[in-house]
């Protein structure tokens, strides 16, 4: 048990380290190659910040732990709303006036509904994966066609003074730490689940999902403390959309994902309900105050209590 716990801890550390370095390296390399900051922000940063979830789900699927792969995505989407937004709102409150996320929210809800329809119909196979990736292509095309130009300073990880050697080092650290971290996390989490008699789906929905969301949680809390808590809403909507379309799409192409009965009965619907909770804040500009934040955190505690 101690060894498995250390594997999980080491895996999480490597995922955070690898994800951060990969984003910095990829962003600065793209900018050096002349890619516009807007394109980098919507593609390179989006893929890079979701790399931990991606590597964990793919690694779990390849090891035959498809329940962890599926639970990682569904659990991350639940945690993004209830934990990340809950923590930010509880700390500082999140202003919602003037945010332009209505279309992104609609796309996130559509992706969630499509996922549920696929899950009800049976295992998520390669055809489903191709469909999800096709939807991702449409989403990226829509975002790129409507995005305004942004400065390099707005990009996570952008560093105009970074040398070629530094960029290469960042990329090398990311490309090594991410797969190793994913492997350690999946191995440790799977063994812990078996030793406690807990299903791999529950481990994926909780321990693995929250663990892979730690970079987003840290970044969102830092933004909140810096007076930019509104950025957390955009990050969560974008992350949830990307988790379904990209991560599940790619994972399903590699190995079909059977759906645990528990997810059909509870977790997928909690994910949809958590996403739907954002409607009044985005469409009615209702402020997410500290009471709302505490309510979201309490909702997550209740959900985990039901799982366990």
N, C-alpha and C positions, 0 to 999 in steps of 0.2 A: 504493500500500500504506500509506504514512504517513497519507494522508487517510482511508482506510478505518479504520485503527487509531484515529485521533482521533475519528472518528464513533462507533465502538464505545465508546470511553472516555467521550465526552460523553453518549452515550445512557445508559450505566450510571449516571453521576452524576445525570442528570436523573430517571431511574427511582427511584433511592434518595431523592433530594430530594422528588420528587413523591409517592411512596408514603408517606413519613413525614408530609408536610403534609396529605395527603388523610385519613389515619387520624386525625390530631389534630383536623382541622376537622370531620370527620364524627362522631367520637365526642362532641365537646363540643356540637355542634349537636343531636345526638340527645338528649343528657342535658338540654339546655335545653328541648327540646320535651316532656320528661316521659317519655321511653322509659326503662324500667328498665335498670340496669347489666347485669343478666344477659342481657337481649335484645340490648343493644348489643354485649356481648362475643362472643356467639355469631353475630351477623349482621354488624353494621357493621364490627367489627374484622376478622372473618374475610374479608369482601369486600375491605376496604381493604388489608390486608397482602398479598393476592394480586393486587392491581391491576397491579403490574408484569408478572407472568406473563400476566395476562389481556390487557393492552394489546398485549404483544409477540406473543402467539399470534394475536389478531384482526388486528393489523396485517400479520403475515406471511401469514395466509390471504388477506387482501384483495389483497396484492401477488402472489399466486399461489405463494408459498413455503410450501406446505402442509407440506413436510417439516420446516421449521423450527418451524412451529406445533405439530406433533405431537411433534417431538423436544424442544421446550421443556418440555412437560408430563412426558413419560417421563423425560427427563434430570433434571429438577428433583426428581422423586420418588426417583430413585436417589441424587442428590447429598444430598438431605435426610437420608437414613439414613446413607450411607457417609461423607459429608463433615461435615455439621453435627453429627450425633451422635458421629461419630468424633473430631472436633476437641474437642468438649466433654468426652467421656470421657477423651481423652488428656491434656487440661489438668488436670481436677479429679476425674474419675470422676463417674458419674451414679447417685445412689441411686434404687432402683426400689421399695423397700418402701412399701406404703401407697398406691401410685398406683392410680387407678380408671379405667384406660384399656382394659380388656378388651373392652368392647362397641364402643368406637370402633375398636379394632384389627380386630375381626371385620368391621365395616362397611367399613374400608379394604381389607381383603383381598377382600371380596365385590365392591367396586367395581373392584378390579384384575382379578379374574377376569372380570367382565362386560366390561371393556374388551378383554381378550384375546379373548374369544368374538366380540365385535363385529369386532375387527381380522382375525381368521381368516376371518370370513364375508364380508369385502370392505371397501370404503371405509366410513368412519363418516359416515353421511349425516344428514339432518335428522330422520328418525324416531329414529335412535339418539341424536341430541342431545336430543330431547324426552324420551326414556327416561332419559337421564342426569340431566336437570334434574328429572324427576319423582322420581328416587331422592334427589336433593339435597333436595327438599322434604320427603321422608319422614325423612331424616337430621336436618334442622333441627327438624322437629316433635318427633322423639324427644329431641333434645338439650334443646330448650326445655321439654318436658314433664317432664324428669327433673332439670333444673338447679336448683341452690339459688340463693338470692339472694346477690349479691356486692356489694361496695362499689365506689364510683367509684375509689378508690385502686388497686383491682386491675386497672383497665382501662389498656391501653396508650394513651397520649396524653391521658388525662383531666387536665384542668386547671380546677379550680373557679373560679380567678380570671380565666379568659380572657374578654375583652370580645367584644361582637358584631363589632366591626371586626377583631379578631384572628382570630376564627373564619372570617370572610369571606375574609381574606387567606390563611389556610391552605388553604381550599378552592380559591381562585383559583390559587394556586401549584400545587396538586396536579392540578387539572383541565387546566392548561396544560402542566406539565412532563411528565406521564405520556405523553400521546400523542406529544409531540415526541420524548421520549426513546426511546419504542418505535420510532418511525419511523427515528431515527438508528441505533439498535442493529441493527435488521433490515437496513437498507440496507448498513451497514458489514460486518456479519457475512456477508451474502449475497455481497458483492463479494470478501471475503477467501476464502470457500469456493471461489469460481470461479477466483480467481487461483492458488490452491494446488492446484486439482484435487481438493479435498476435497468430499464430498457435503454438501448443505445439511442432510441428516439428522444427520450427525456434528457439524456446527457447532451445530445446535439442541440436540443431546444434551449437548454439552460447554460451549462458550463461552457460548452464550445461556442455557442452563439454569443454570449456575453463576452467571453474571452476574445473572440475575433473582433468584437465591436469596441474594445478598449481604446484603440487609437482614435476612433471617432468621438468616444465619450470624453477623452482627455482634451481633444481639440475643441469640442463644443463648450466644455466648461471654461477653457482658456478664453474662448471668444466671448462667453457670457461675462467673465470677469473684466474683459477689456471693453465692455459696453457694446459688443456686437453679437448679442444673443440671438438676434434675428437670423444670423447666418446658419444657426443650428437647424432651423426649419427647412431651409433650402437643402442643406446637406442630408437631412433625414429623408426627405421626399426623393431626392436623387439617388441616394443609397438604396432605398427600398425598391425603386424601379429597376436599378441596375442588378440588384441581387436576384430578382426573379428572372429577368430577361437574359442577362449575361451568364451569371454563375450557374443557374439551373439549366440554361440552354446548353452551355459547354459541357457541363457534367453529364447531362442526359445523352449527349452525342457520344461520350466516352463509354458510359454504361447506363442502361435503363434503370430508372428509379422506381421501385415499388413503393406504394404509399401505405404506411402503417395505419391500421384502423383508427387508432387514437387521433391521428392528425385529421382524419376525415370527420371525426365526431367533435373535436374541440379546437385544435391548434390553428388550423387554416381559417376557421371562423373567427377566432380571437385576433388573428393577423388582419383579417378584413375589417373587423370592428375597430381595432386600434387605428387603422388607416382612416376609416370613416370619421373617427373622432376629430380629425383635423379640419373637417369641413367648416364649422363655425368660425374657426380662427383664421382661415384663409379667405373665405367668401364673405364673412360678416365683420372681419377685422376685430373680432373679440380678443382682447388681450389675454395672453397666457400668464396669469399672475401666480403668486406663490401657492395659493390654495389649489389652483389647477395642477401645478407641479406635484404637490404632495398627493393629490388625488390620483395622478398617473402612476406615481411610485407605489402607492397603496394598491392600485389595480394590478401592478406587476407582481407584488408580493402575494396577492390573492391567487393570481394565476399560477405562480410557482408552487404555492401551497396545495392547489388542486392537483398539480402534476405529481407531487411527491406524496 
